[in-house]
């Protein structure tokens, strides 16, 4: 027999595939064969309680893939344990999987669940978990009783070995009359399986009719049912079924409603729940759309997507300039720091529209990592790109750009670009940035004229109190225009 971890994973796969329709038998049949091979003809007993799974008496760590799903499937129907005999038939495992695949609340009573098993109930042994799957056991460290999760199906006084060598404490009979009221199991509302069945039926009808507005309403119904679900198990069920209902084609239609219809908010909420698949489809539609209104709608929807950001980053490698530009804009708008290497790789793109978008995104993201690539852009051959980038520089992260900007003043000839360099130094406002502005304002940089001197004084005014002392000195300058500009910057001009 294989390890308990392997059996737990195989068992989870069988229970998961039990949800599929009969037309998809090949996958579950193969999964059952793998499980039977893992059992090696031996018997199997698996027991579940909140946060606990044991296979043949051995505790299965919750980190084992599939352990949580097995627990969820069993507890959703109040099944404490299942015993399969040696040499169990594949058909019996299939019938068990189909039964446990029922929606929470599908069986009104334990007898109904037993009836759903059909003939196999004579060959399998199921034990019923206690109400709400809560158990009372004796705590070795105290004299009182505690309410806690335990393994269902153990006989009173039994112990079950766990893989780490420890023991699960013996269970005691539950006598609610002896338990304080505050600790008693809560009955709570039960999930109504008809809600999910109705949503699925209406959803399939909308698909058959191609009624995308109705499909959006039904998808929104899934979200509302998920929000009102009585527990996480039921909530997850609605999420899973919604994703199964919506193929790429249906997601694309809802994405179009998110872009152009009056139901944008409703459609975006559905797309957010679908996750990464919706992000990928939105990016494809954004790239294909020729209508400005649609593109804006897709762009707006994308900025609200939390999953699938790697899809956006991947589009930075597109051969189409407009796709790269859109992806770069989104990376900046969403502050995707993981996109910095890919954005940096595009700062030499042949299309200056892309370079503007890429560098603008790096500036929006900010941080120490973007200082070097942004400083390289100061030598961009297009003055339009240089102007666009310099006008956006601000914030603490840009302090590292003061020296590259000072060096740029030594060589830049375009008057508008020089103005933007001075403005950026003022917004950065570090001591070295202010000293560079003072040199320009006082006329020490002979290559710059009176207009640039005044612009340097005005830029110093953007640095706040850090520049007051320098401005006070410049207010006494023999050049009246420089003195007047310094006075205005200090707020003392008449």
PyMOL commands that set and color helices and strands:
alter all, ss='L'
color gray80, all
select helices_A, chain A and resi 4-17+22-39+67-75+90-100+110-122+131-133+176-178+181-183+193-209+212-227+232-245+248-260+264-274+276-288+292-302+309-317+321-333+337-344+352-365+368-379+383-390+396-409+415-428+431-441+450-474+480-490
alter helices_A, ss='H'
color red, helices_A
select strands_A, chain A and resi 44-49+52-55+58-59+79-84+125-128+135-138+145-148+160-161+167-168
alter strands_A, ss='S'
color yellow, strands_A
deselect
rebuild
show_as cartoon
